[in-house]
Amino acid sequence: MKETVLYAPHDVRVEQCHEPTIVKPTDAIIRLAAACVCGSDLWPYRGIDTLDGPRAMGHEYVGIVEEVGSSVSTIRPGQFVVGSFFASDNTCEICRSGYQSSCIHREFVLGAQAEYMRVPLADGTLVATSDLPDDEMVPSLLTASDVLGTGWFGAVAAHAGPGRSVAVVGDGAVGLLAVLAARHLGSERIIAMSRHEARQDLAREFGATDIVAERGDDGVAAVKELTDGLGAHSVVEAVGTQESMMEAIRATRPGGHVGYVGVAHDVQLPGEELFWSHVHLHGGPAPVRQYLPELIDLIWTRRINPGKVFDLELPLERAAEGYKAMDERRAIKALLCP
């Protein structure tokens, strides 16, 4: 089968390799219906995250179940499934509290930019759709595996909802889908922070009422100007840098909430400023599995169409072009067709 492998910064190759097999009785093998490049894949691609050798890439996935291990009881061959980027048993105490991405048996899922993949802990990780989806719906279902679920968690962690103003720092796929989530959760004023026209347009389509193009202190000032000088009730941080985190905290009013879902790189919080801010912080790797049933239903009934974040479609063998386009911000998110 074909599989995408990152050998070194900017060195992405699609190679022939052996198809995965059942390793543990809790595994499932799925045939990928679609794959994609994630913004977090760009950290090792740019050399910011170190590689300890060639790495099979991809952690967002949907597809048809081909085979299941002897202990799998809720998933069967032939079903179309969506899974989280963290495999979880969905039964431990942490999972039952809604934090499957911190399951005591969690495993990070890799190798989804391929034709087939092995999914550990299949019963707890995969959610089957009621029937086979049409081709048009597959991209939206794919977003539920990570970027939609992550944007959703960011909005929930920020307490987005009726009567609350929301600002979203970051205009990648996660940030844009946090806008969609905030709108669905009932927020009426949603401020998308973006300097790119195509992303601004999509943010508006997803529900943004205001666009702030400024960054840093100027961006904070612009958010406060839109919120009677107080700052937003809810801010989603969807980048993961020092600048974006401080921008999110400073754009939040006292008593407000920051939901941070950008993968943090060299972020340090100034304790004294945080102390006096009265800002709540909550985030981390999104417990996507918690939201999958609801998100699949919203997509299935066509109440949301998050697949619009894919603005570049390529065959799997051209995965390197998808990485390059996203790295150069010529694409929001690249869809790969196995």
C-alpha positions as CSV (number, residue, x, y, z in Angstrom):
1,M,0.0,0.0,0.0
2,K,1.0,3.7,-0.2
3,E,1.9,5.5,3.0
4,T,3.2,9.0,3.7
5,V,6.5,9.2,5.6
6,L,8.4,12.3,6.9
7,Y,12.1,11.7,6.8
8,A,13.4,15.1,7.7
9,P,12.2,18.7,7.6
10,H,10.5,19.4,4.2
11,D,11.3,15.8,3.1
12,V,7.9,14.1,2.7
13,R,7.7,10.9,0.7
14,V,4.9,8.6,-0.3
15,E,6.2,5.0,-0.3
16,Q,5.1,1.5,-0.8
17,C,5.0,-0.4,2.4
18,H,3.3,-3.5,4.0
19,E,-0.4,-3.3,4.8
20,P,-1.1,-3.2,8.6
21,T,-2.2,-6.3,10.4
22,I,-4.0,-7.0,13.7
23,V,-1.4,-6.7,16.5
24,K,-3.7,-6.8,19.5
25,P,-7.2,-8.4,19.8
26,T,-8.6,-4.8,20.4
27,D,-7.3,-3.5,17.0
28,A,-9.2,-2.8,13.8
29,I,-7.9,-2.3,10.3
30,I,-9.6,0.3,8.2
31,R,-9.4,1.2,4.5
32,L,-9.1,5.0,4.4
33,A,-11.8,6.9,2.5
34,A,-9.9,10.2,2.9
35,A,-6.8,11.6,4.6
36,C,-5.5,15.0,5.2
37,V,-2.6,17.2,6.4
38,C,-3.0,18.7,9.9
39,G,-1.6,22.0,11.0
40,S,0.2,20.1,13.8
41,D,2.0,18.0,11.1
42,L,3.8,21.3,10.1
43,W,5.7,21.4,13.4
44,P,8.0,18.4,12.5
45,Y,7.8,19.4,8.8
46,R,9.3,22.7,9.6
47,G,11.9,21.2,11.9
48,I,10.4,22.7,15.1
49,D,9.5,19.3,16.5
50,T,12.5,16.9,16.3
51,L,12.2,13.6,14.5
52,D,13.9,10.5,15.9
53,G,13.8,8.8,12.5
54,P,11.3,8.4,9.6
55,R,7.7,8.9,10.8
56,A,4.5,7.6,9.3
57,M,2.3,10.7,9.1
58,G,-1.4,11.4,9.6
59,H,-3.8,11.2,12.5
60,E,-7.1,12.2,11.1
61,Y,-9.1,9.4,9.5
62,V,-12.4,8.0,8.2
63,G,-12.9,4.8,6.3
64,I,-14.4,1.3,6.0
65,V,-13.6,-1.3,8.6
66,E,-11.8,-4.2,6.9
67,E,-11.0,-6.5,9.9
68,V,-11.3,-6.5,13.6
69,G,-9.5,-8.3,16.5
70,S,-11.1,-11.1,18.4
71,S,-12.0,-8.8,21.4
72,V,-13.7,-6.1,19.3
73,S,-17.5,-6.2,19.9
74,T,-19.1,-2.9,18.8
75,I,-17.4,-2.4,15.5
76,R,-17.7,-4.8,12.5
77,P,-16.3,-5.1,9.0
78,G,-18.1,-3.1,6.4
79,Q,-19.0,-0.2,8.7
80,F,-17.9,3.4,7.9
81,V,-16.2,4.8,10.9
82,V,-14.7,8.0,12.3
83,G,-12.1,7.9,15.0
84,S,-10.2,10.3,17.3
85,F,-6.5,11.0,16.9
86,F,-6.0,9.5,20.4
87,A,-7.1,5.9,20.8
88,S,-8.9,5.4,24.1
89,D,-10.7,2.5,25.9
90,N,-13.6,4.9,26.6
91,T,-14.3,3.0,29.8
92,C,-11.7,4.1,32.3
93,E,-12.6,6.8,34.9
94,I,-10.8,9.5,33.0
95,C,-12.7,8.6,29.8
96,R,-16.0,8.5,31.6
97,S,-15.3,12.1,32.9
98,G,-15.1,13.2,29.2
99,Y,-11.3,13.3,28.8
100,Q,-10.6,10.4,26.5
101,S,-7.4,12.1,25.2
102,S,-6.0,11.4,28.7
103,C,-7.3,7.8,28.9
104,I,-5.0,5.7,31.1
105,H,-4.5,3.4,28.1
106,R,-4.3,6.1,25.4
107,E,-2.3,5.7,22.3
108,F,-1.5,8.4,19.7
109,V,-2.8,7.3,16.3
110,L,-0.3,7.6,13.4
111,G,-0.2,6.5,9.8
112,A,-3.5,7.9,8.6
113,Q,-2.0,9.4,5.4
114,A,-2.1,6.0,3.7
115,E,-4.5,3.5,2.1
116,Y,-4.9,1.4,5.2
117,M,-4.3,1.9,8.9
118,R,-4.4,0.0,12.2
119,V,-6.6,1.6,14.9
120,P,-5.9,0.5,18.5
121,L,-8.6,0.2,21.1
122,A,-11.2,0.1,18.3
123,D,-14.3,-0.3,20.5
124,G,-13.5,2.8,22.5
125,T,-12.0,4.9,19.6
126,L,-14.2,4.4,16.6
127,V,-17.8,5.6,16.0
128,A,-19.7,4.1,13.1
129,T,-22.1,6.1,11.0
130,S,-25.7,4.7,10.5
131,D,-25.0,3.9,6.8
132,L,-22.3,4.6,4.2
133,P,-22.1,8.3,3.5
134,D,-22.1,9.9,0.1
135,D,-18.8,11.2,-1.3
136,E,-19.8,14.8,-0.6
137,M,-20.1,14.2,3.1
138,V,-16.8,12.4,3.6
139,P,-14.6,15.5,4.0
140,S,-16.9,16.9,6.7
141,L,-16.8,13.6,8.6
142,L,-13.1,13.6,8.3
143,T,-12.9,17.0,10.1
144,A,-14.7,15.4,13.1
145,S,-11.6,13.2,13.6
146,D,-9.6,16.2,14.8
147,V,-9.9,19.8,13.6
148,L,-13.7,20.1,14.1
149,G,-13.5,18.2,17.4
150,T,-10.6,20.3,18.5
151,G,-12.2,23.6,17.5
152,W,-15.4,22.4,19.3
153,F,-13.5,21.6,22.5
154,G,-11.8,25.1,22.3
155,A,-15.2,26.8,22.1
156,V,-16.6,24.6,25.0
157,A,-13.5,25.2,27.1
158,A,-13.9,28.9,26.5
159,H,-17.5,28.7,27.6
160,A,-18.9,30.0,24.3
161,G,-22.6,30.3,24.3
162,P,-25.6,32.6,24.4
163,G,-25.0,36.1,25.7
164,R,-21.2,35.7,25.4
165,S,-18.8,37.4,23.0
166,V,-16.2,35.1,21.5
167,A,-12.8,35.9,19.9
168,V,-10.8,33.2,18.1
169,V,-7.0,33.6,17.8
170,G,-5.8,31.7,14.8
171,D,-7.3,31.3,11.3
172,G,-6.2,27.8,10.5
173,A,-8.7,25.0,10.2
174,V,-9.1,24.6,14.0
175,G,-9.7,28.3,14.5
176,L,-12.2,28.5,11.7
177,L,-14.1,25.5,13.0
178,A,-14.0,27.1,16.5
179,V,-15.9,29.9,14.9
180,L,-18.4,27.4,13.5
181,A,-18.7,25.7,17.0
182,A,-19.2,29.1,18.8
183,R,-22.0,29.9,16.4
184,H,-23.7,26.6,16.9
185,L,-23.3,26.9,20.7
186,G,-25.4,30.1,20.5
187,S,-22.8,32.9,20.6
188,E,-24.0,36.0,18.8
189,R,-20.9,38.1,18.6
190,I,-17.9,36.1,17.2
191,I,-14.6,37.9,16.4
192,A,-12.3,36.0,14.0
193,M,-8.7,37.2,14.1
194,S,-7.3,36.8,10.6
195,R,-5.2,38.8,8.0
196,H,-6.1,36.5,5.1
197,E,-9.0,37.4,2.9
198,A,-10.0,33.8,1.9
199,R,-9.9,32.8,5.6
200,Q,-11.9,35.9,6.6
201,D,-14.6,35.0,4.1
202,L,-14.8,31.4,5.4
203,A,-14.9,32.7,9.0
204,R,-17.9,34.9,8.1
205,E,-19.6,32.0,6.4
206,F,-19.1,29.9,9.5
207,G,-20.6,32.6,11.7
208,A,-18.1,35.3,12.5
209,T,-19.7,38.7,13.0
210,D,-16.4,40.7,13.1
211,I,-12.9,40.4,11.7
212,V,-9.8,41.7,13.4
213,A,-6.7,41.8,11.2
214,E,-4.3,43.2,13.8
215,R,-2.1,41.0,15.9
216,G,-0.4,41.3,19.3
217,D,-1.2,44.4,21.4
218,D,-3.0,46.0,18.4
219,G,-5.2,42.9,18.1
220,V,-6.0,43.0,21.8
221,A,-6.9,46.6,21.5
222,A,-9.2,45.9,18.6
223,V,-11.0,43.1,20.5
224,K,-11.5,45.4,23.5
225,E,-12.9,48.2,21.2
226,L,-15.5,45.7,19.9
227,T,-16.4,44.7,23.5
228,D,-17.0,48.0,25.3
229,G,-13.4,48.1,26.4
230,L,-13.8,45.0,28.5
231,G,-12.5,42.1,26.3
232,A,-14.3,39.1,25.1
233,H,-16.1,36.7,27.5
234,S,-14.6,33.7,25.7
235,V,-11.4,33.4,23.7
236,V,-10.2,30.4,21.7
237,E,-6.4,30.1,21.3
238,A,-5.7,27.9,18.2
239,V,-2.1,28.5,17.3
240,G,0.2,27.5,20.1
241,T,2.9,30.2,20.3
242,Q,3.9,32.6,23.0
243,E,2.4,35.5,21.1
244,S,-1.0,33.8,20.4
245,M,-1.4,32.7,24.0
246,M,-0.7,36.1,25.5
247,E,-2.9,37.7,22.9
248,A,-5.7,35.3,23.9
249,I,-5.3,36.0,27.6
250,R,-5.1,39.8,27.2
251,A,-8.1,39.9,24.9
252,T,-10.2,38.1,27.6
253,R,-12.2,40.2,30.2
254,P,-11.8,39.6,33.9
255,G,-13.8,36.5,34.8
256,G,-13.7,35.3,31.2
257,H,-12.4,32.0,29.8
258,V,-9.6,31.0,27.4
259,G,-9.9,27.6,25.7
260,Y,-6.4,26.8,24.4
261,V,-6.1,24.1,21.8
262,G,-3.0,25.1,19.8
263,V,-0.2,22.7,20.4
264,A,2.0,24.8,22.7
265,H,5.6,25.4,21.7
266,D,7.8,27.3,24.1
267,V,4.9,29.0,25.8
268,Q,5.6,30.5,29.2
269,L,2.9,32.2,31.3
270,P,3.8,35.2,33.4
271,G,2.4,34.3,36.8
272,E,1.9,37.8,38.1
273,E,0.0,39.0,35.0
274,L,-2.1,35.9,35.0
275,F,-2.8,36.3,38.7
276,W,-4.2,39.8,38.3
277,S,-6.1,39.0,35.1
278,H,-8.9,36.9,36.7
279,V,-8.9,34.8,33.5
280,H,-9.8,31.1,33.5
281,L,-7.5,28.8,31.4
282,H,-8.6,25.4,30.1
283,G,-7.4,23.3,27.2
284,G,-5.0,20.7,26.0
285,P,-5.4,17.9,23.5
286,A,-9.0,17.8,22.6
287,P,-11.1,14.8,23.9
288,V,-12.5,14.4,20.4
289,R,-14.1,11.0,21.2
290,Q,-16.4,12.8,23.7
291,Y,-17.9,14.9,20.8
292,L,-17.9,12.4,18.0
293,P,-21.5,11.1,18.2
294,E,-22.9,14.7,18.4
295,L,-20.6,16.0,15.6
296,I,-21.4,13.0,13.3
297,D,-25.1,13.6,13.8
298,L,-24.8,17.3,13.0
299,I,-22.9,16.5,9.8
300,W,-25.2,13.6,8.9
301,T,-28.3,15.7,9.2
302,R,-26.5,18.5,7.2
303,R,-26.8,21.1,10.0
304,I,-23.1,21.9,9.6
305,N,-20.7,21.6,6.7
306,P,-17.2,21.8,8.2
307,G,-15.6,20.1,5.1
308,K,-15.4,23.6,3.6
309,V,-12.1,24.1,5.4
310,F,-10.5,21.8,2.7
311,D,-9.5,24.2,-0.1
312,L,-6.9,21.9,-1.7
313,E,-7.6,18.3,-2.9
314,L,-4.7,16.0,-4.0
315,P,-4.2,12.4,-4.7
316,L,-2.3,10.7,-1.8
317,E,0.9,10.3,-3.9
318,R,1.1,14.1,-4.1
319,A,1.0,14.6,-0.3
320,A,4.3,16.6,-0.3
321,E,2.5,19.3,-2.3
322,G,-0.2,19.5,0.4
323,Y,2.4,20.0,3.1
324,K,4.2,22.7,1.0
325,A,1.0,24.6,0.3
326,M,-0.1,24.6,3.9
327,D,3.4,25.6,5.1
328,E,3.3,28.5,2.7
329,R,-0.3,29.4,3.7
330,R,-1.5,28.9,0.2
331,A,-4.0,26.4,1.5
332,I,-6.0,26.2,4.7
333,K,-6.2,22.4,4.8
334,A,-5.2,19.8,2.2
335,L,-7.4,16.8,1.5
336,L,-5.6,13.6,0.3
337,C,-7.4,11.0,-1.7
338,P,-6.0,7.5,-1.2
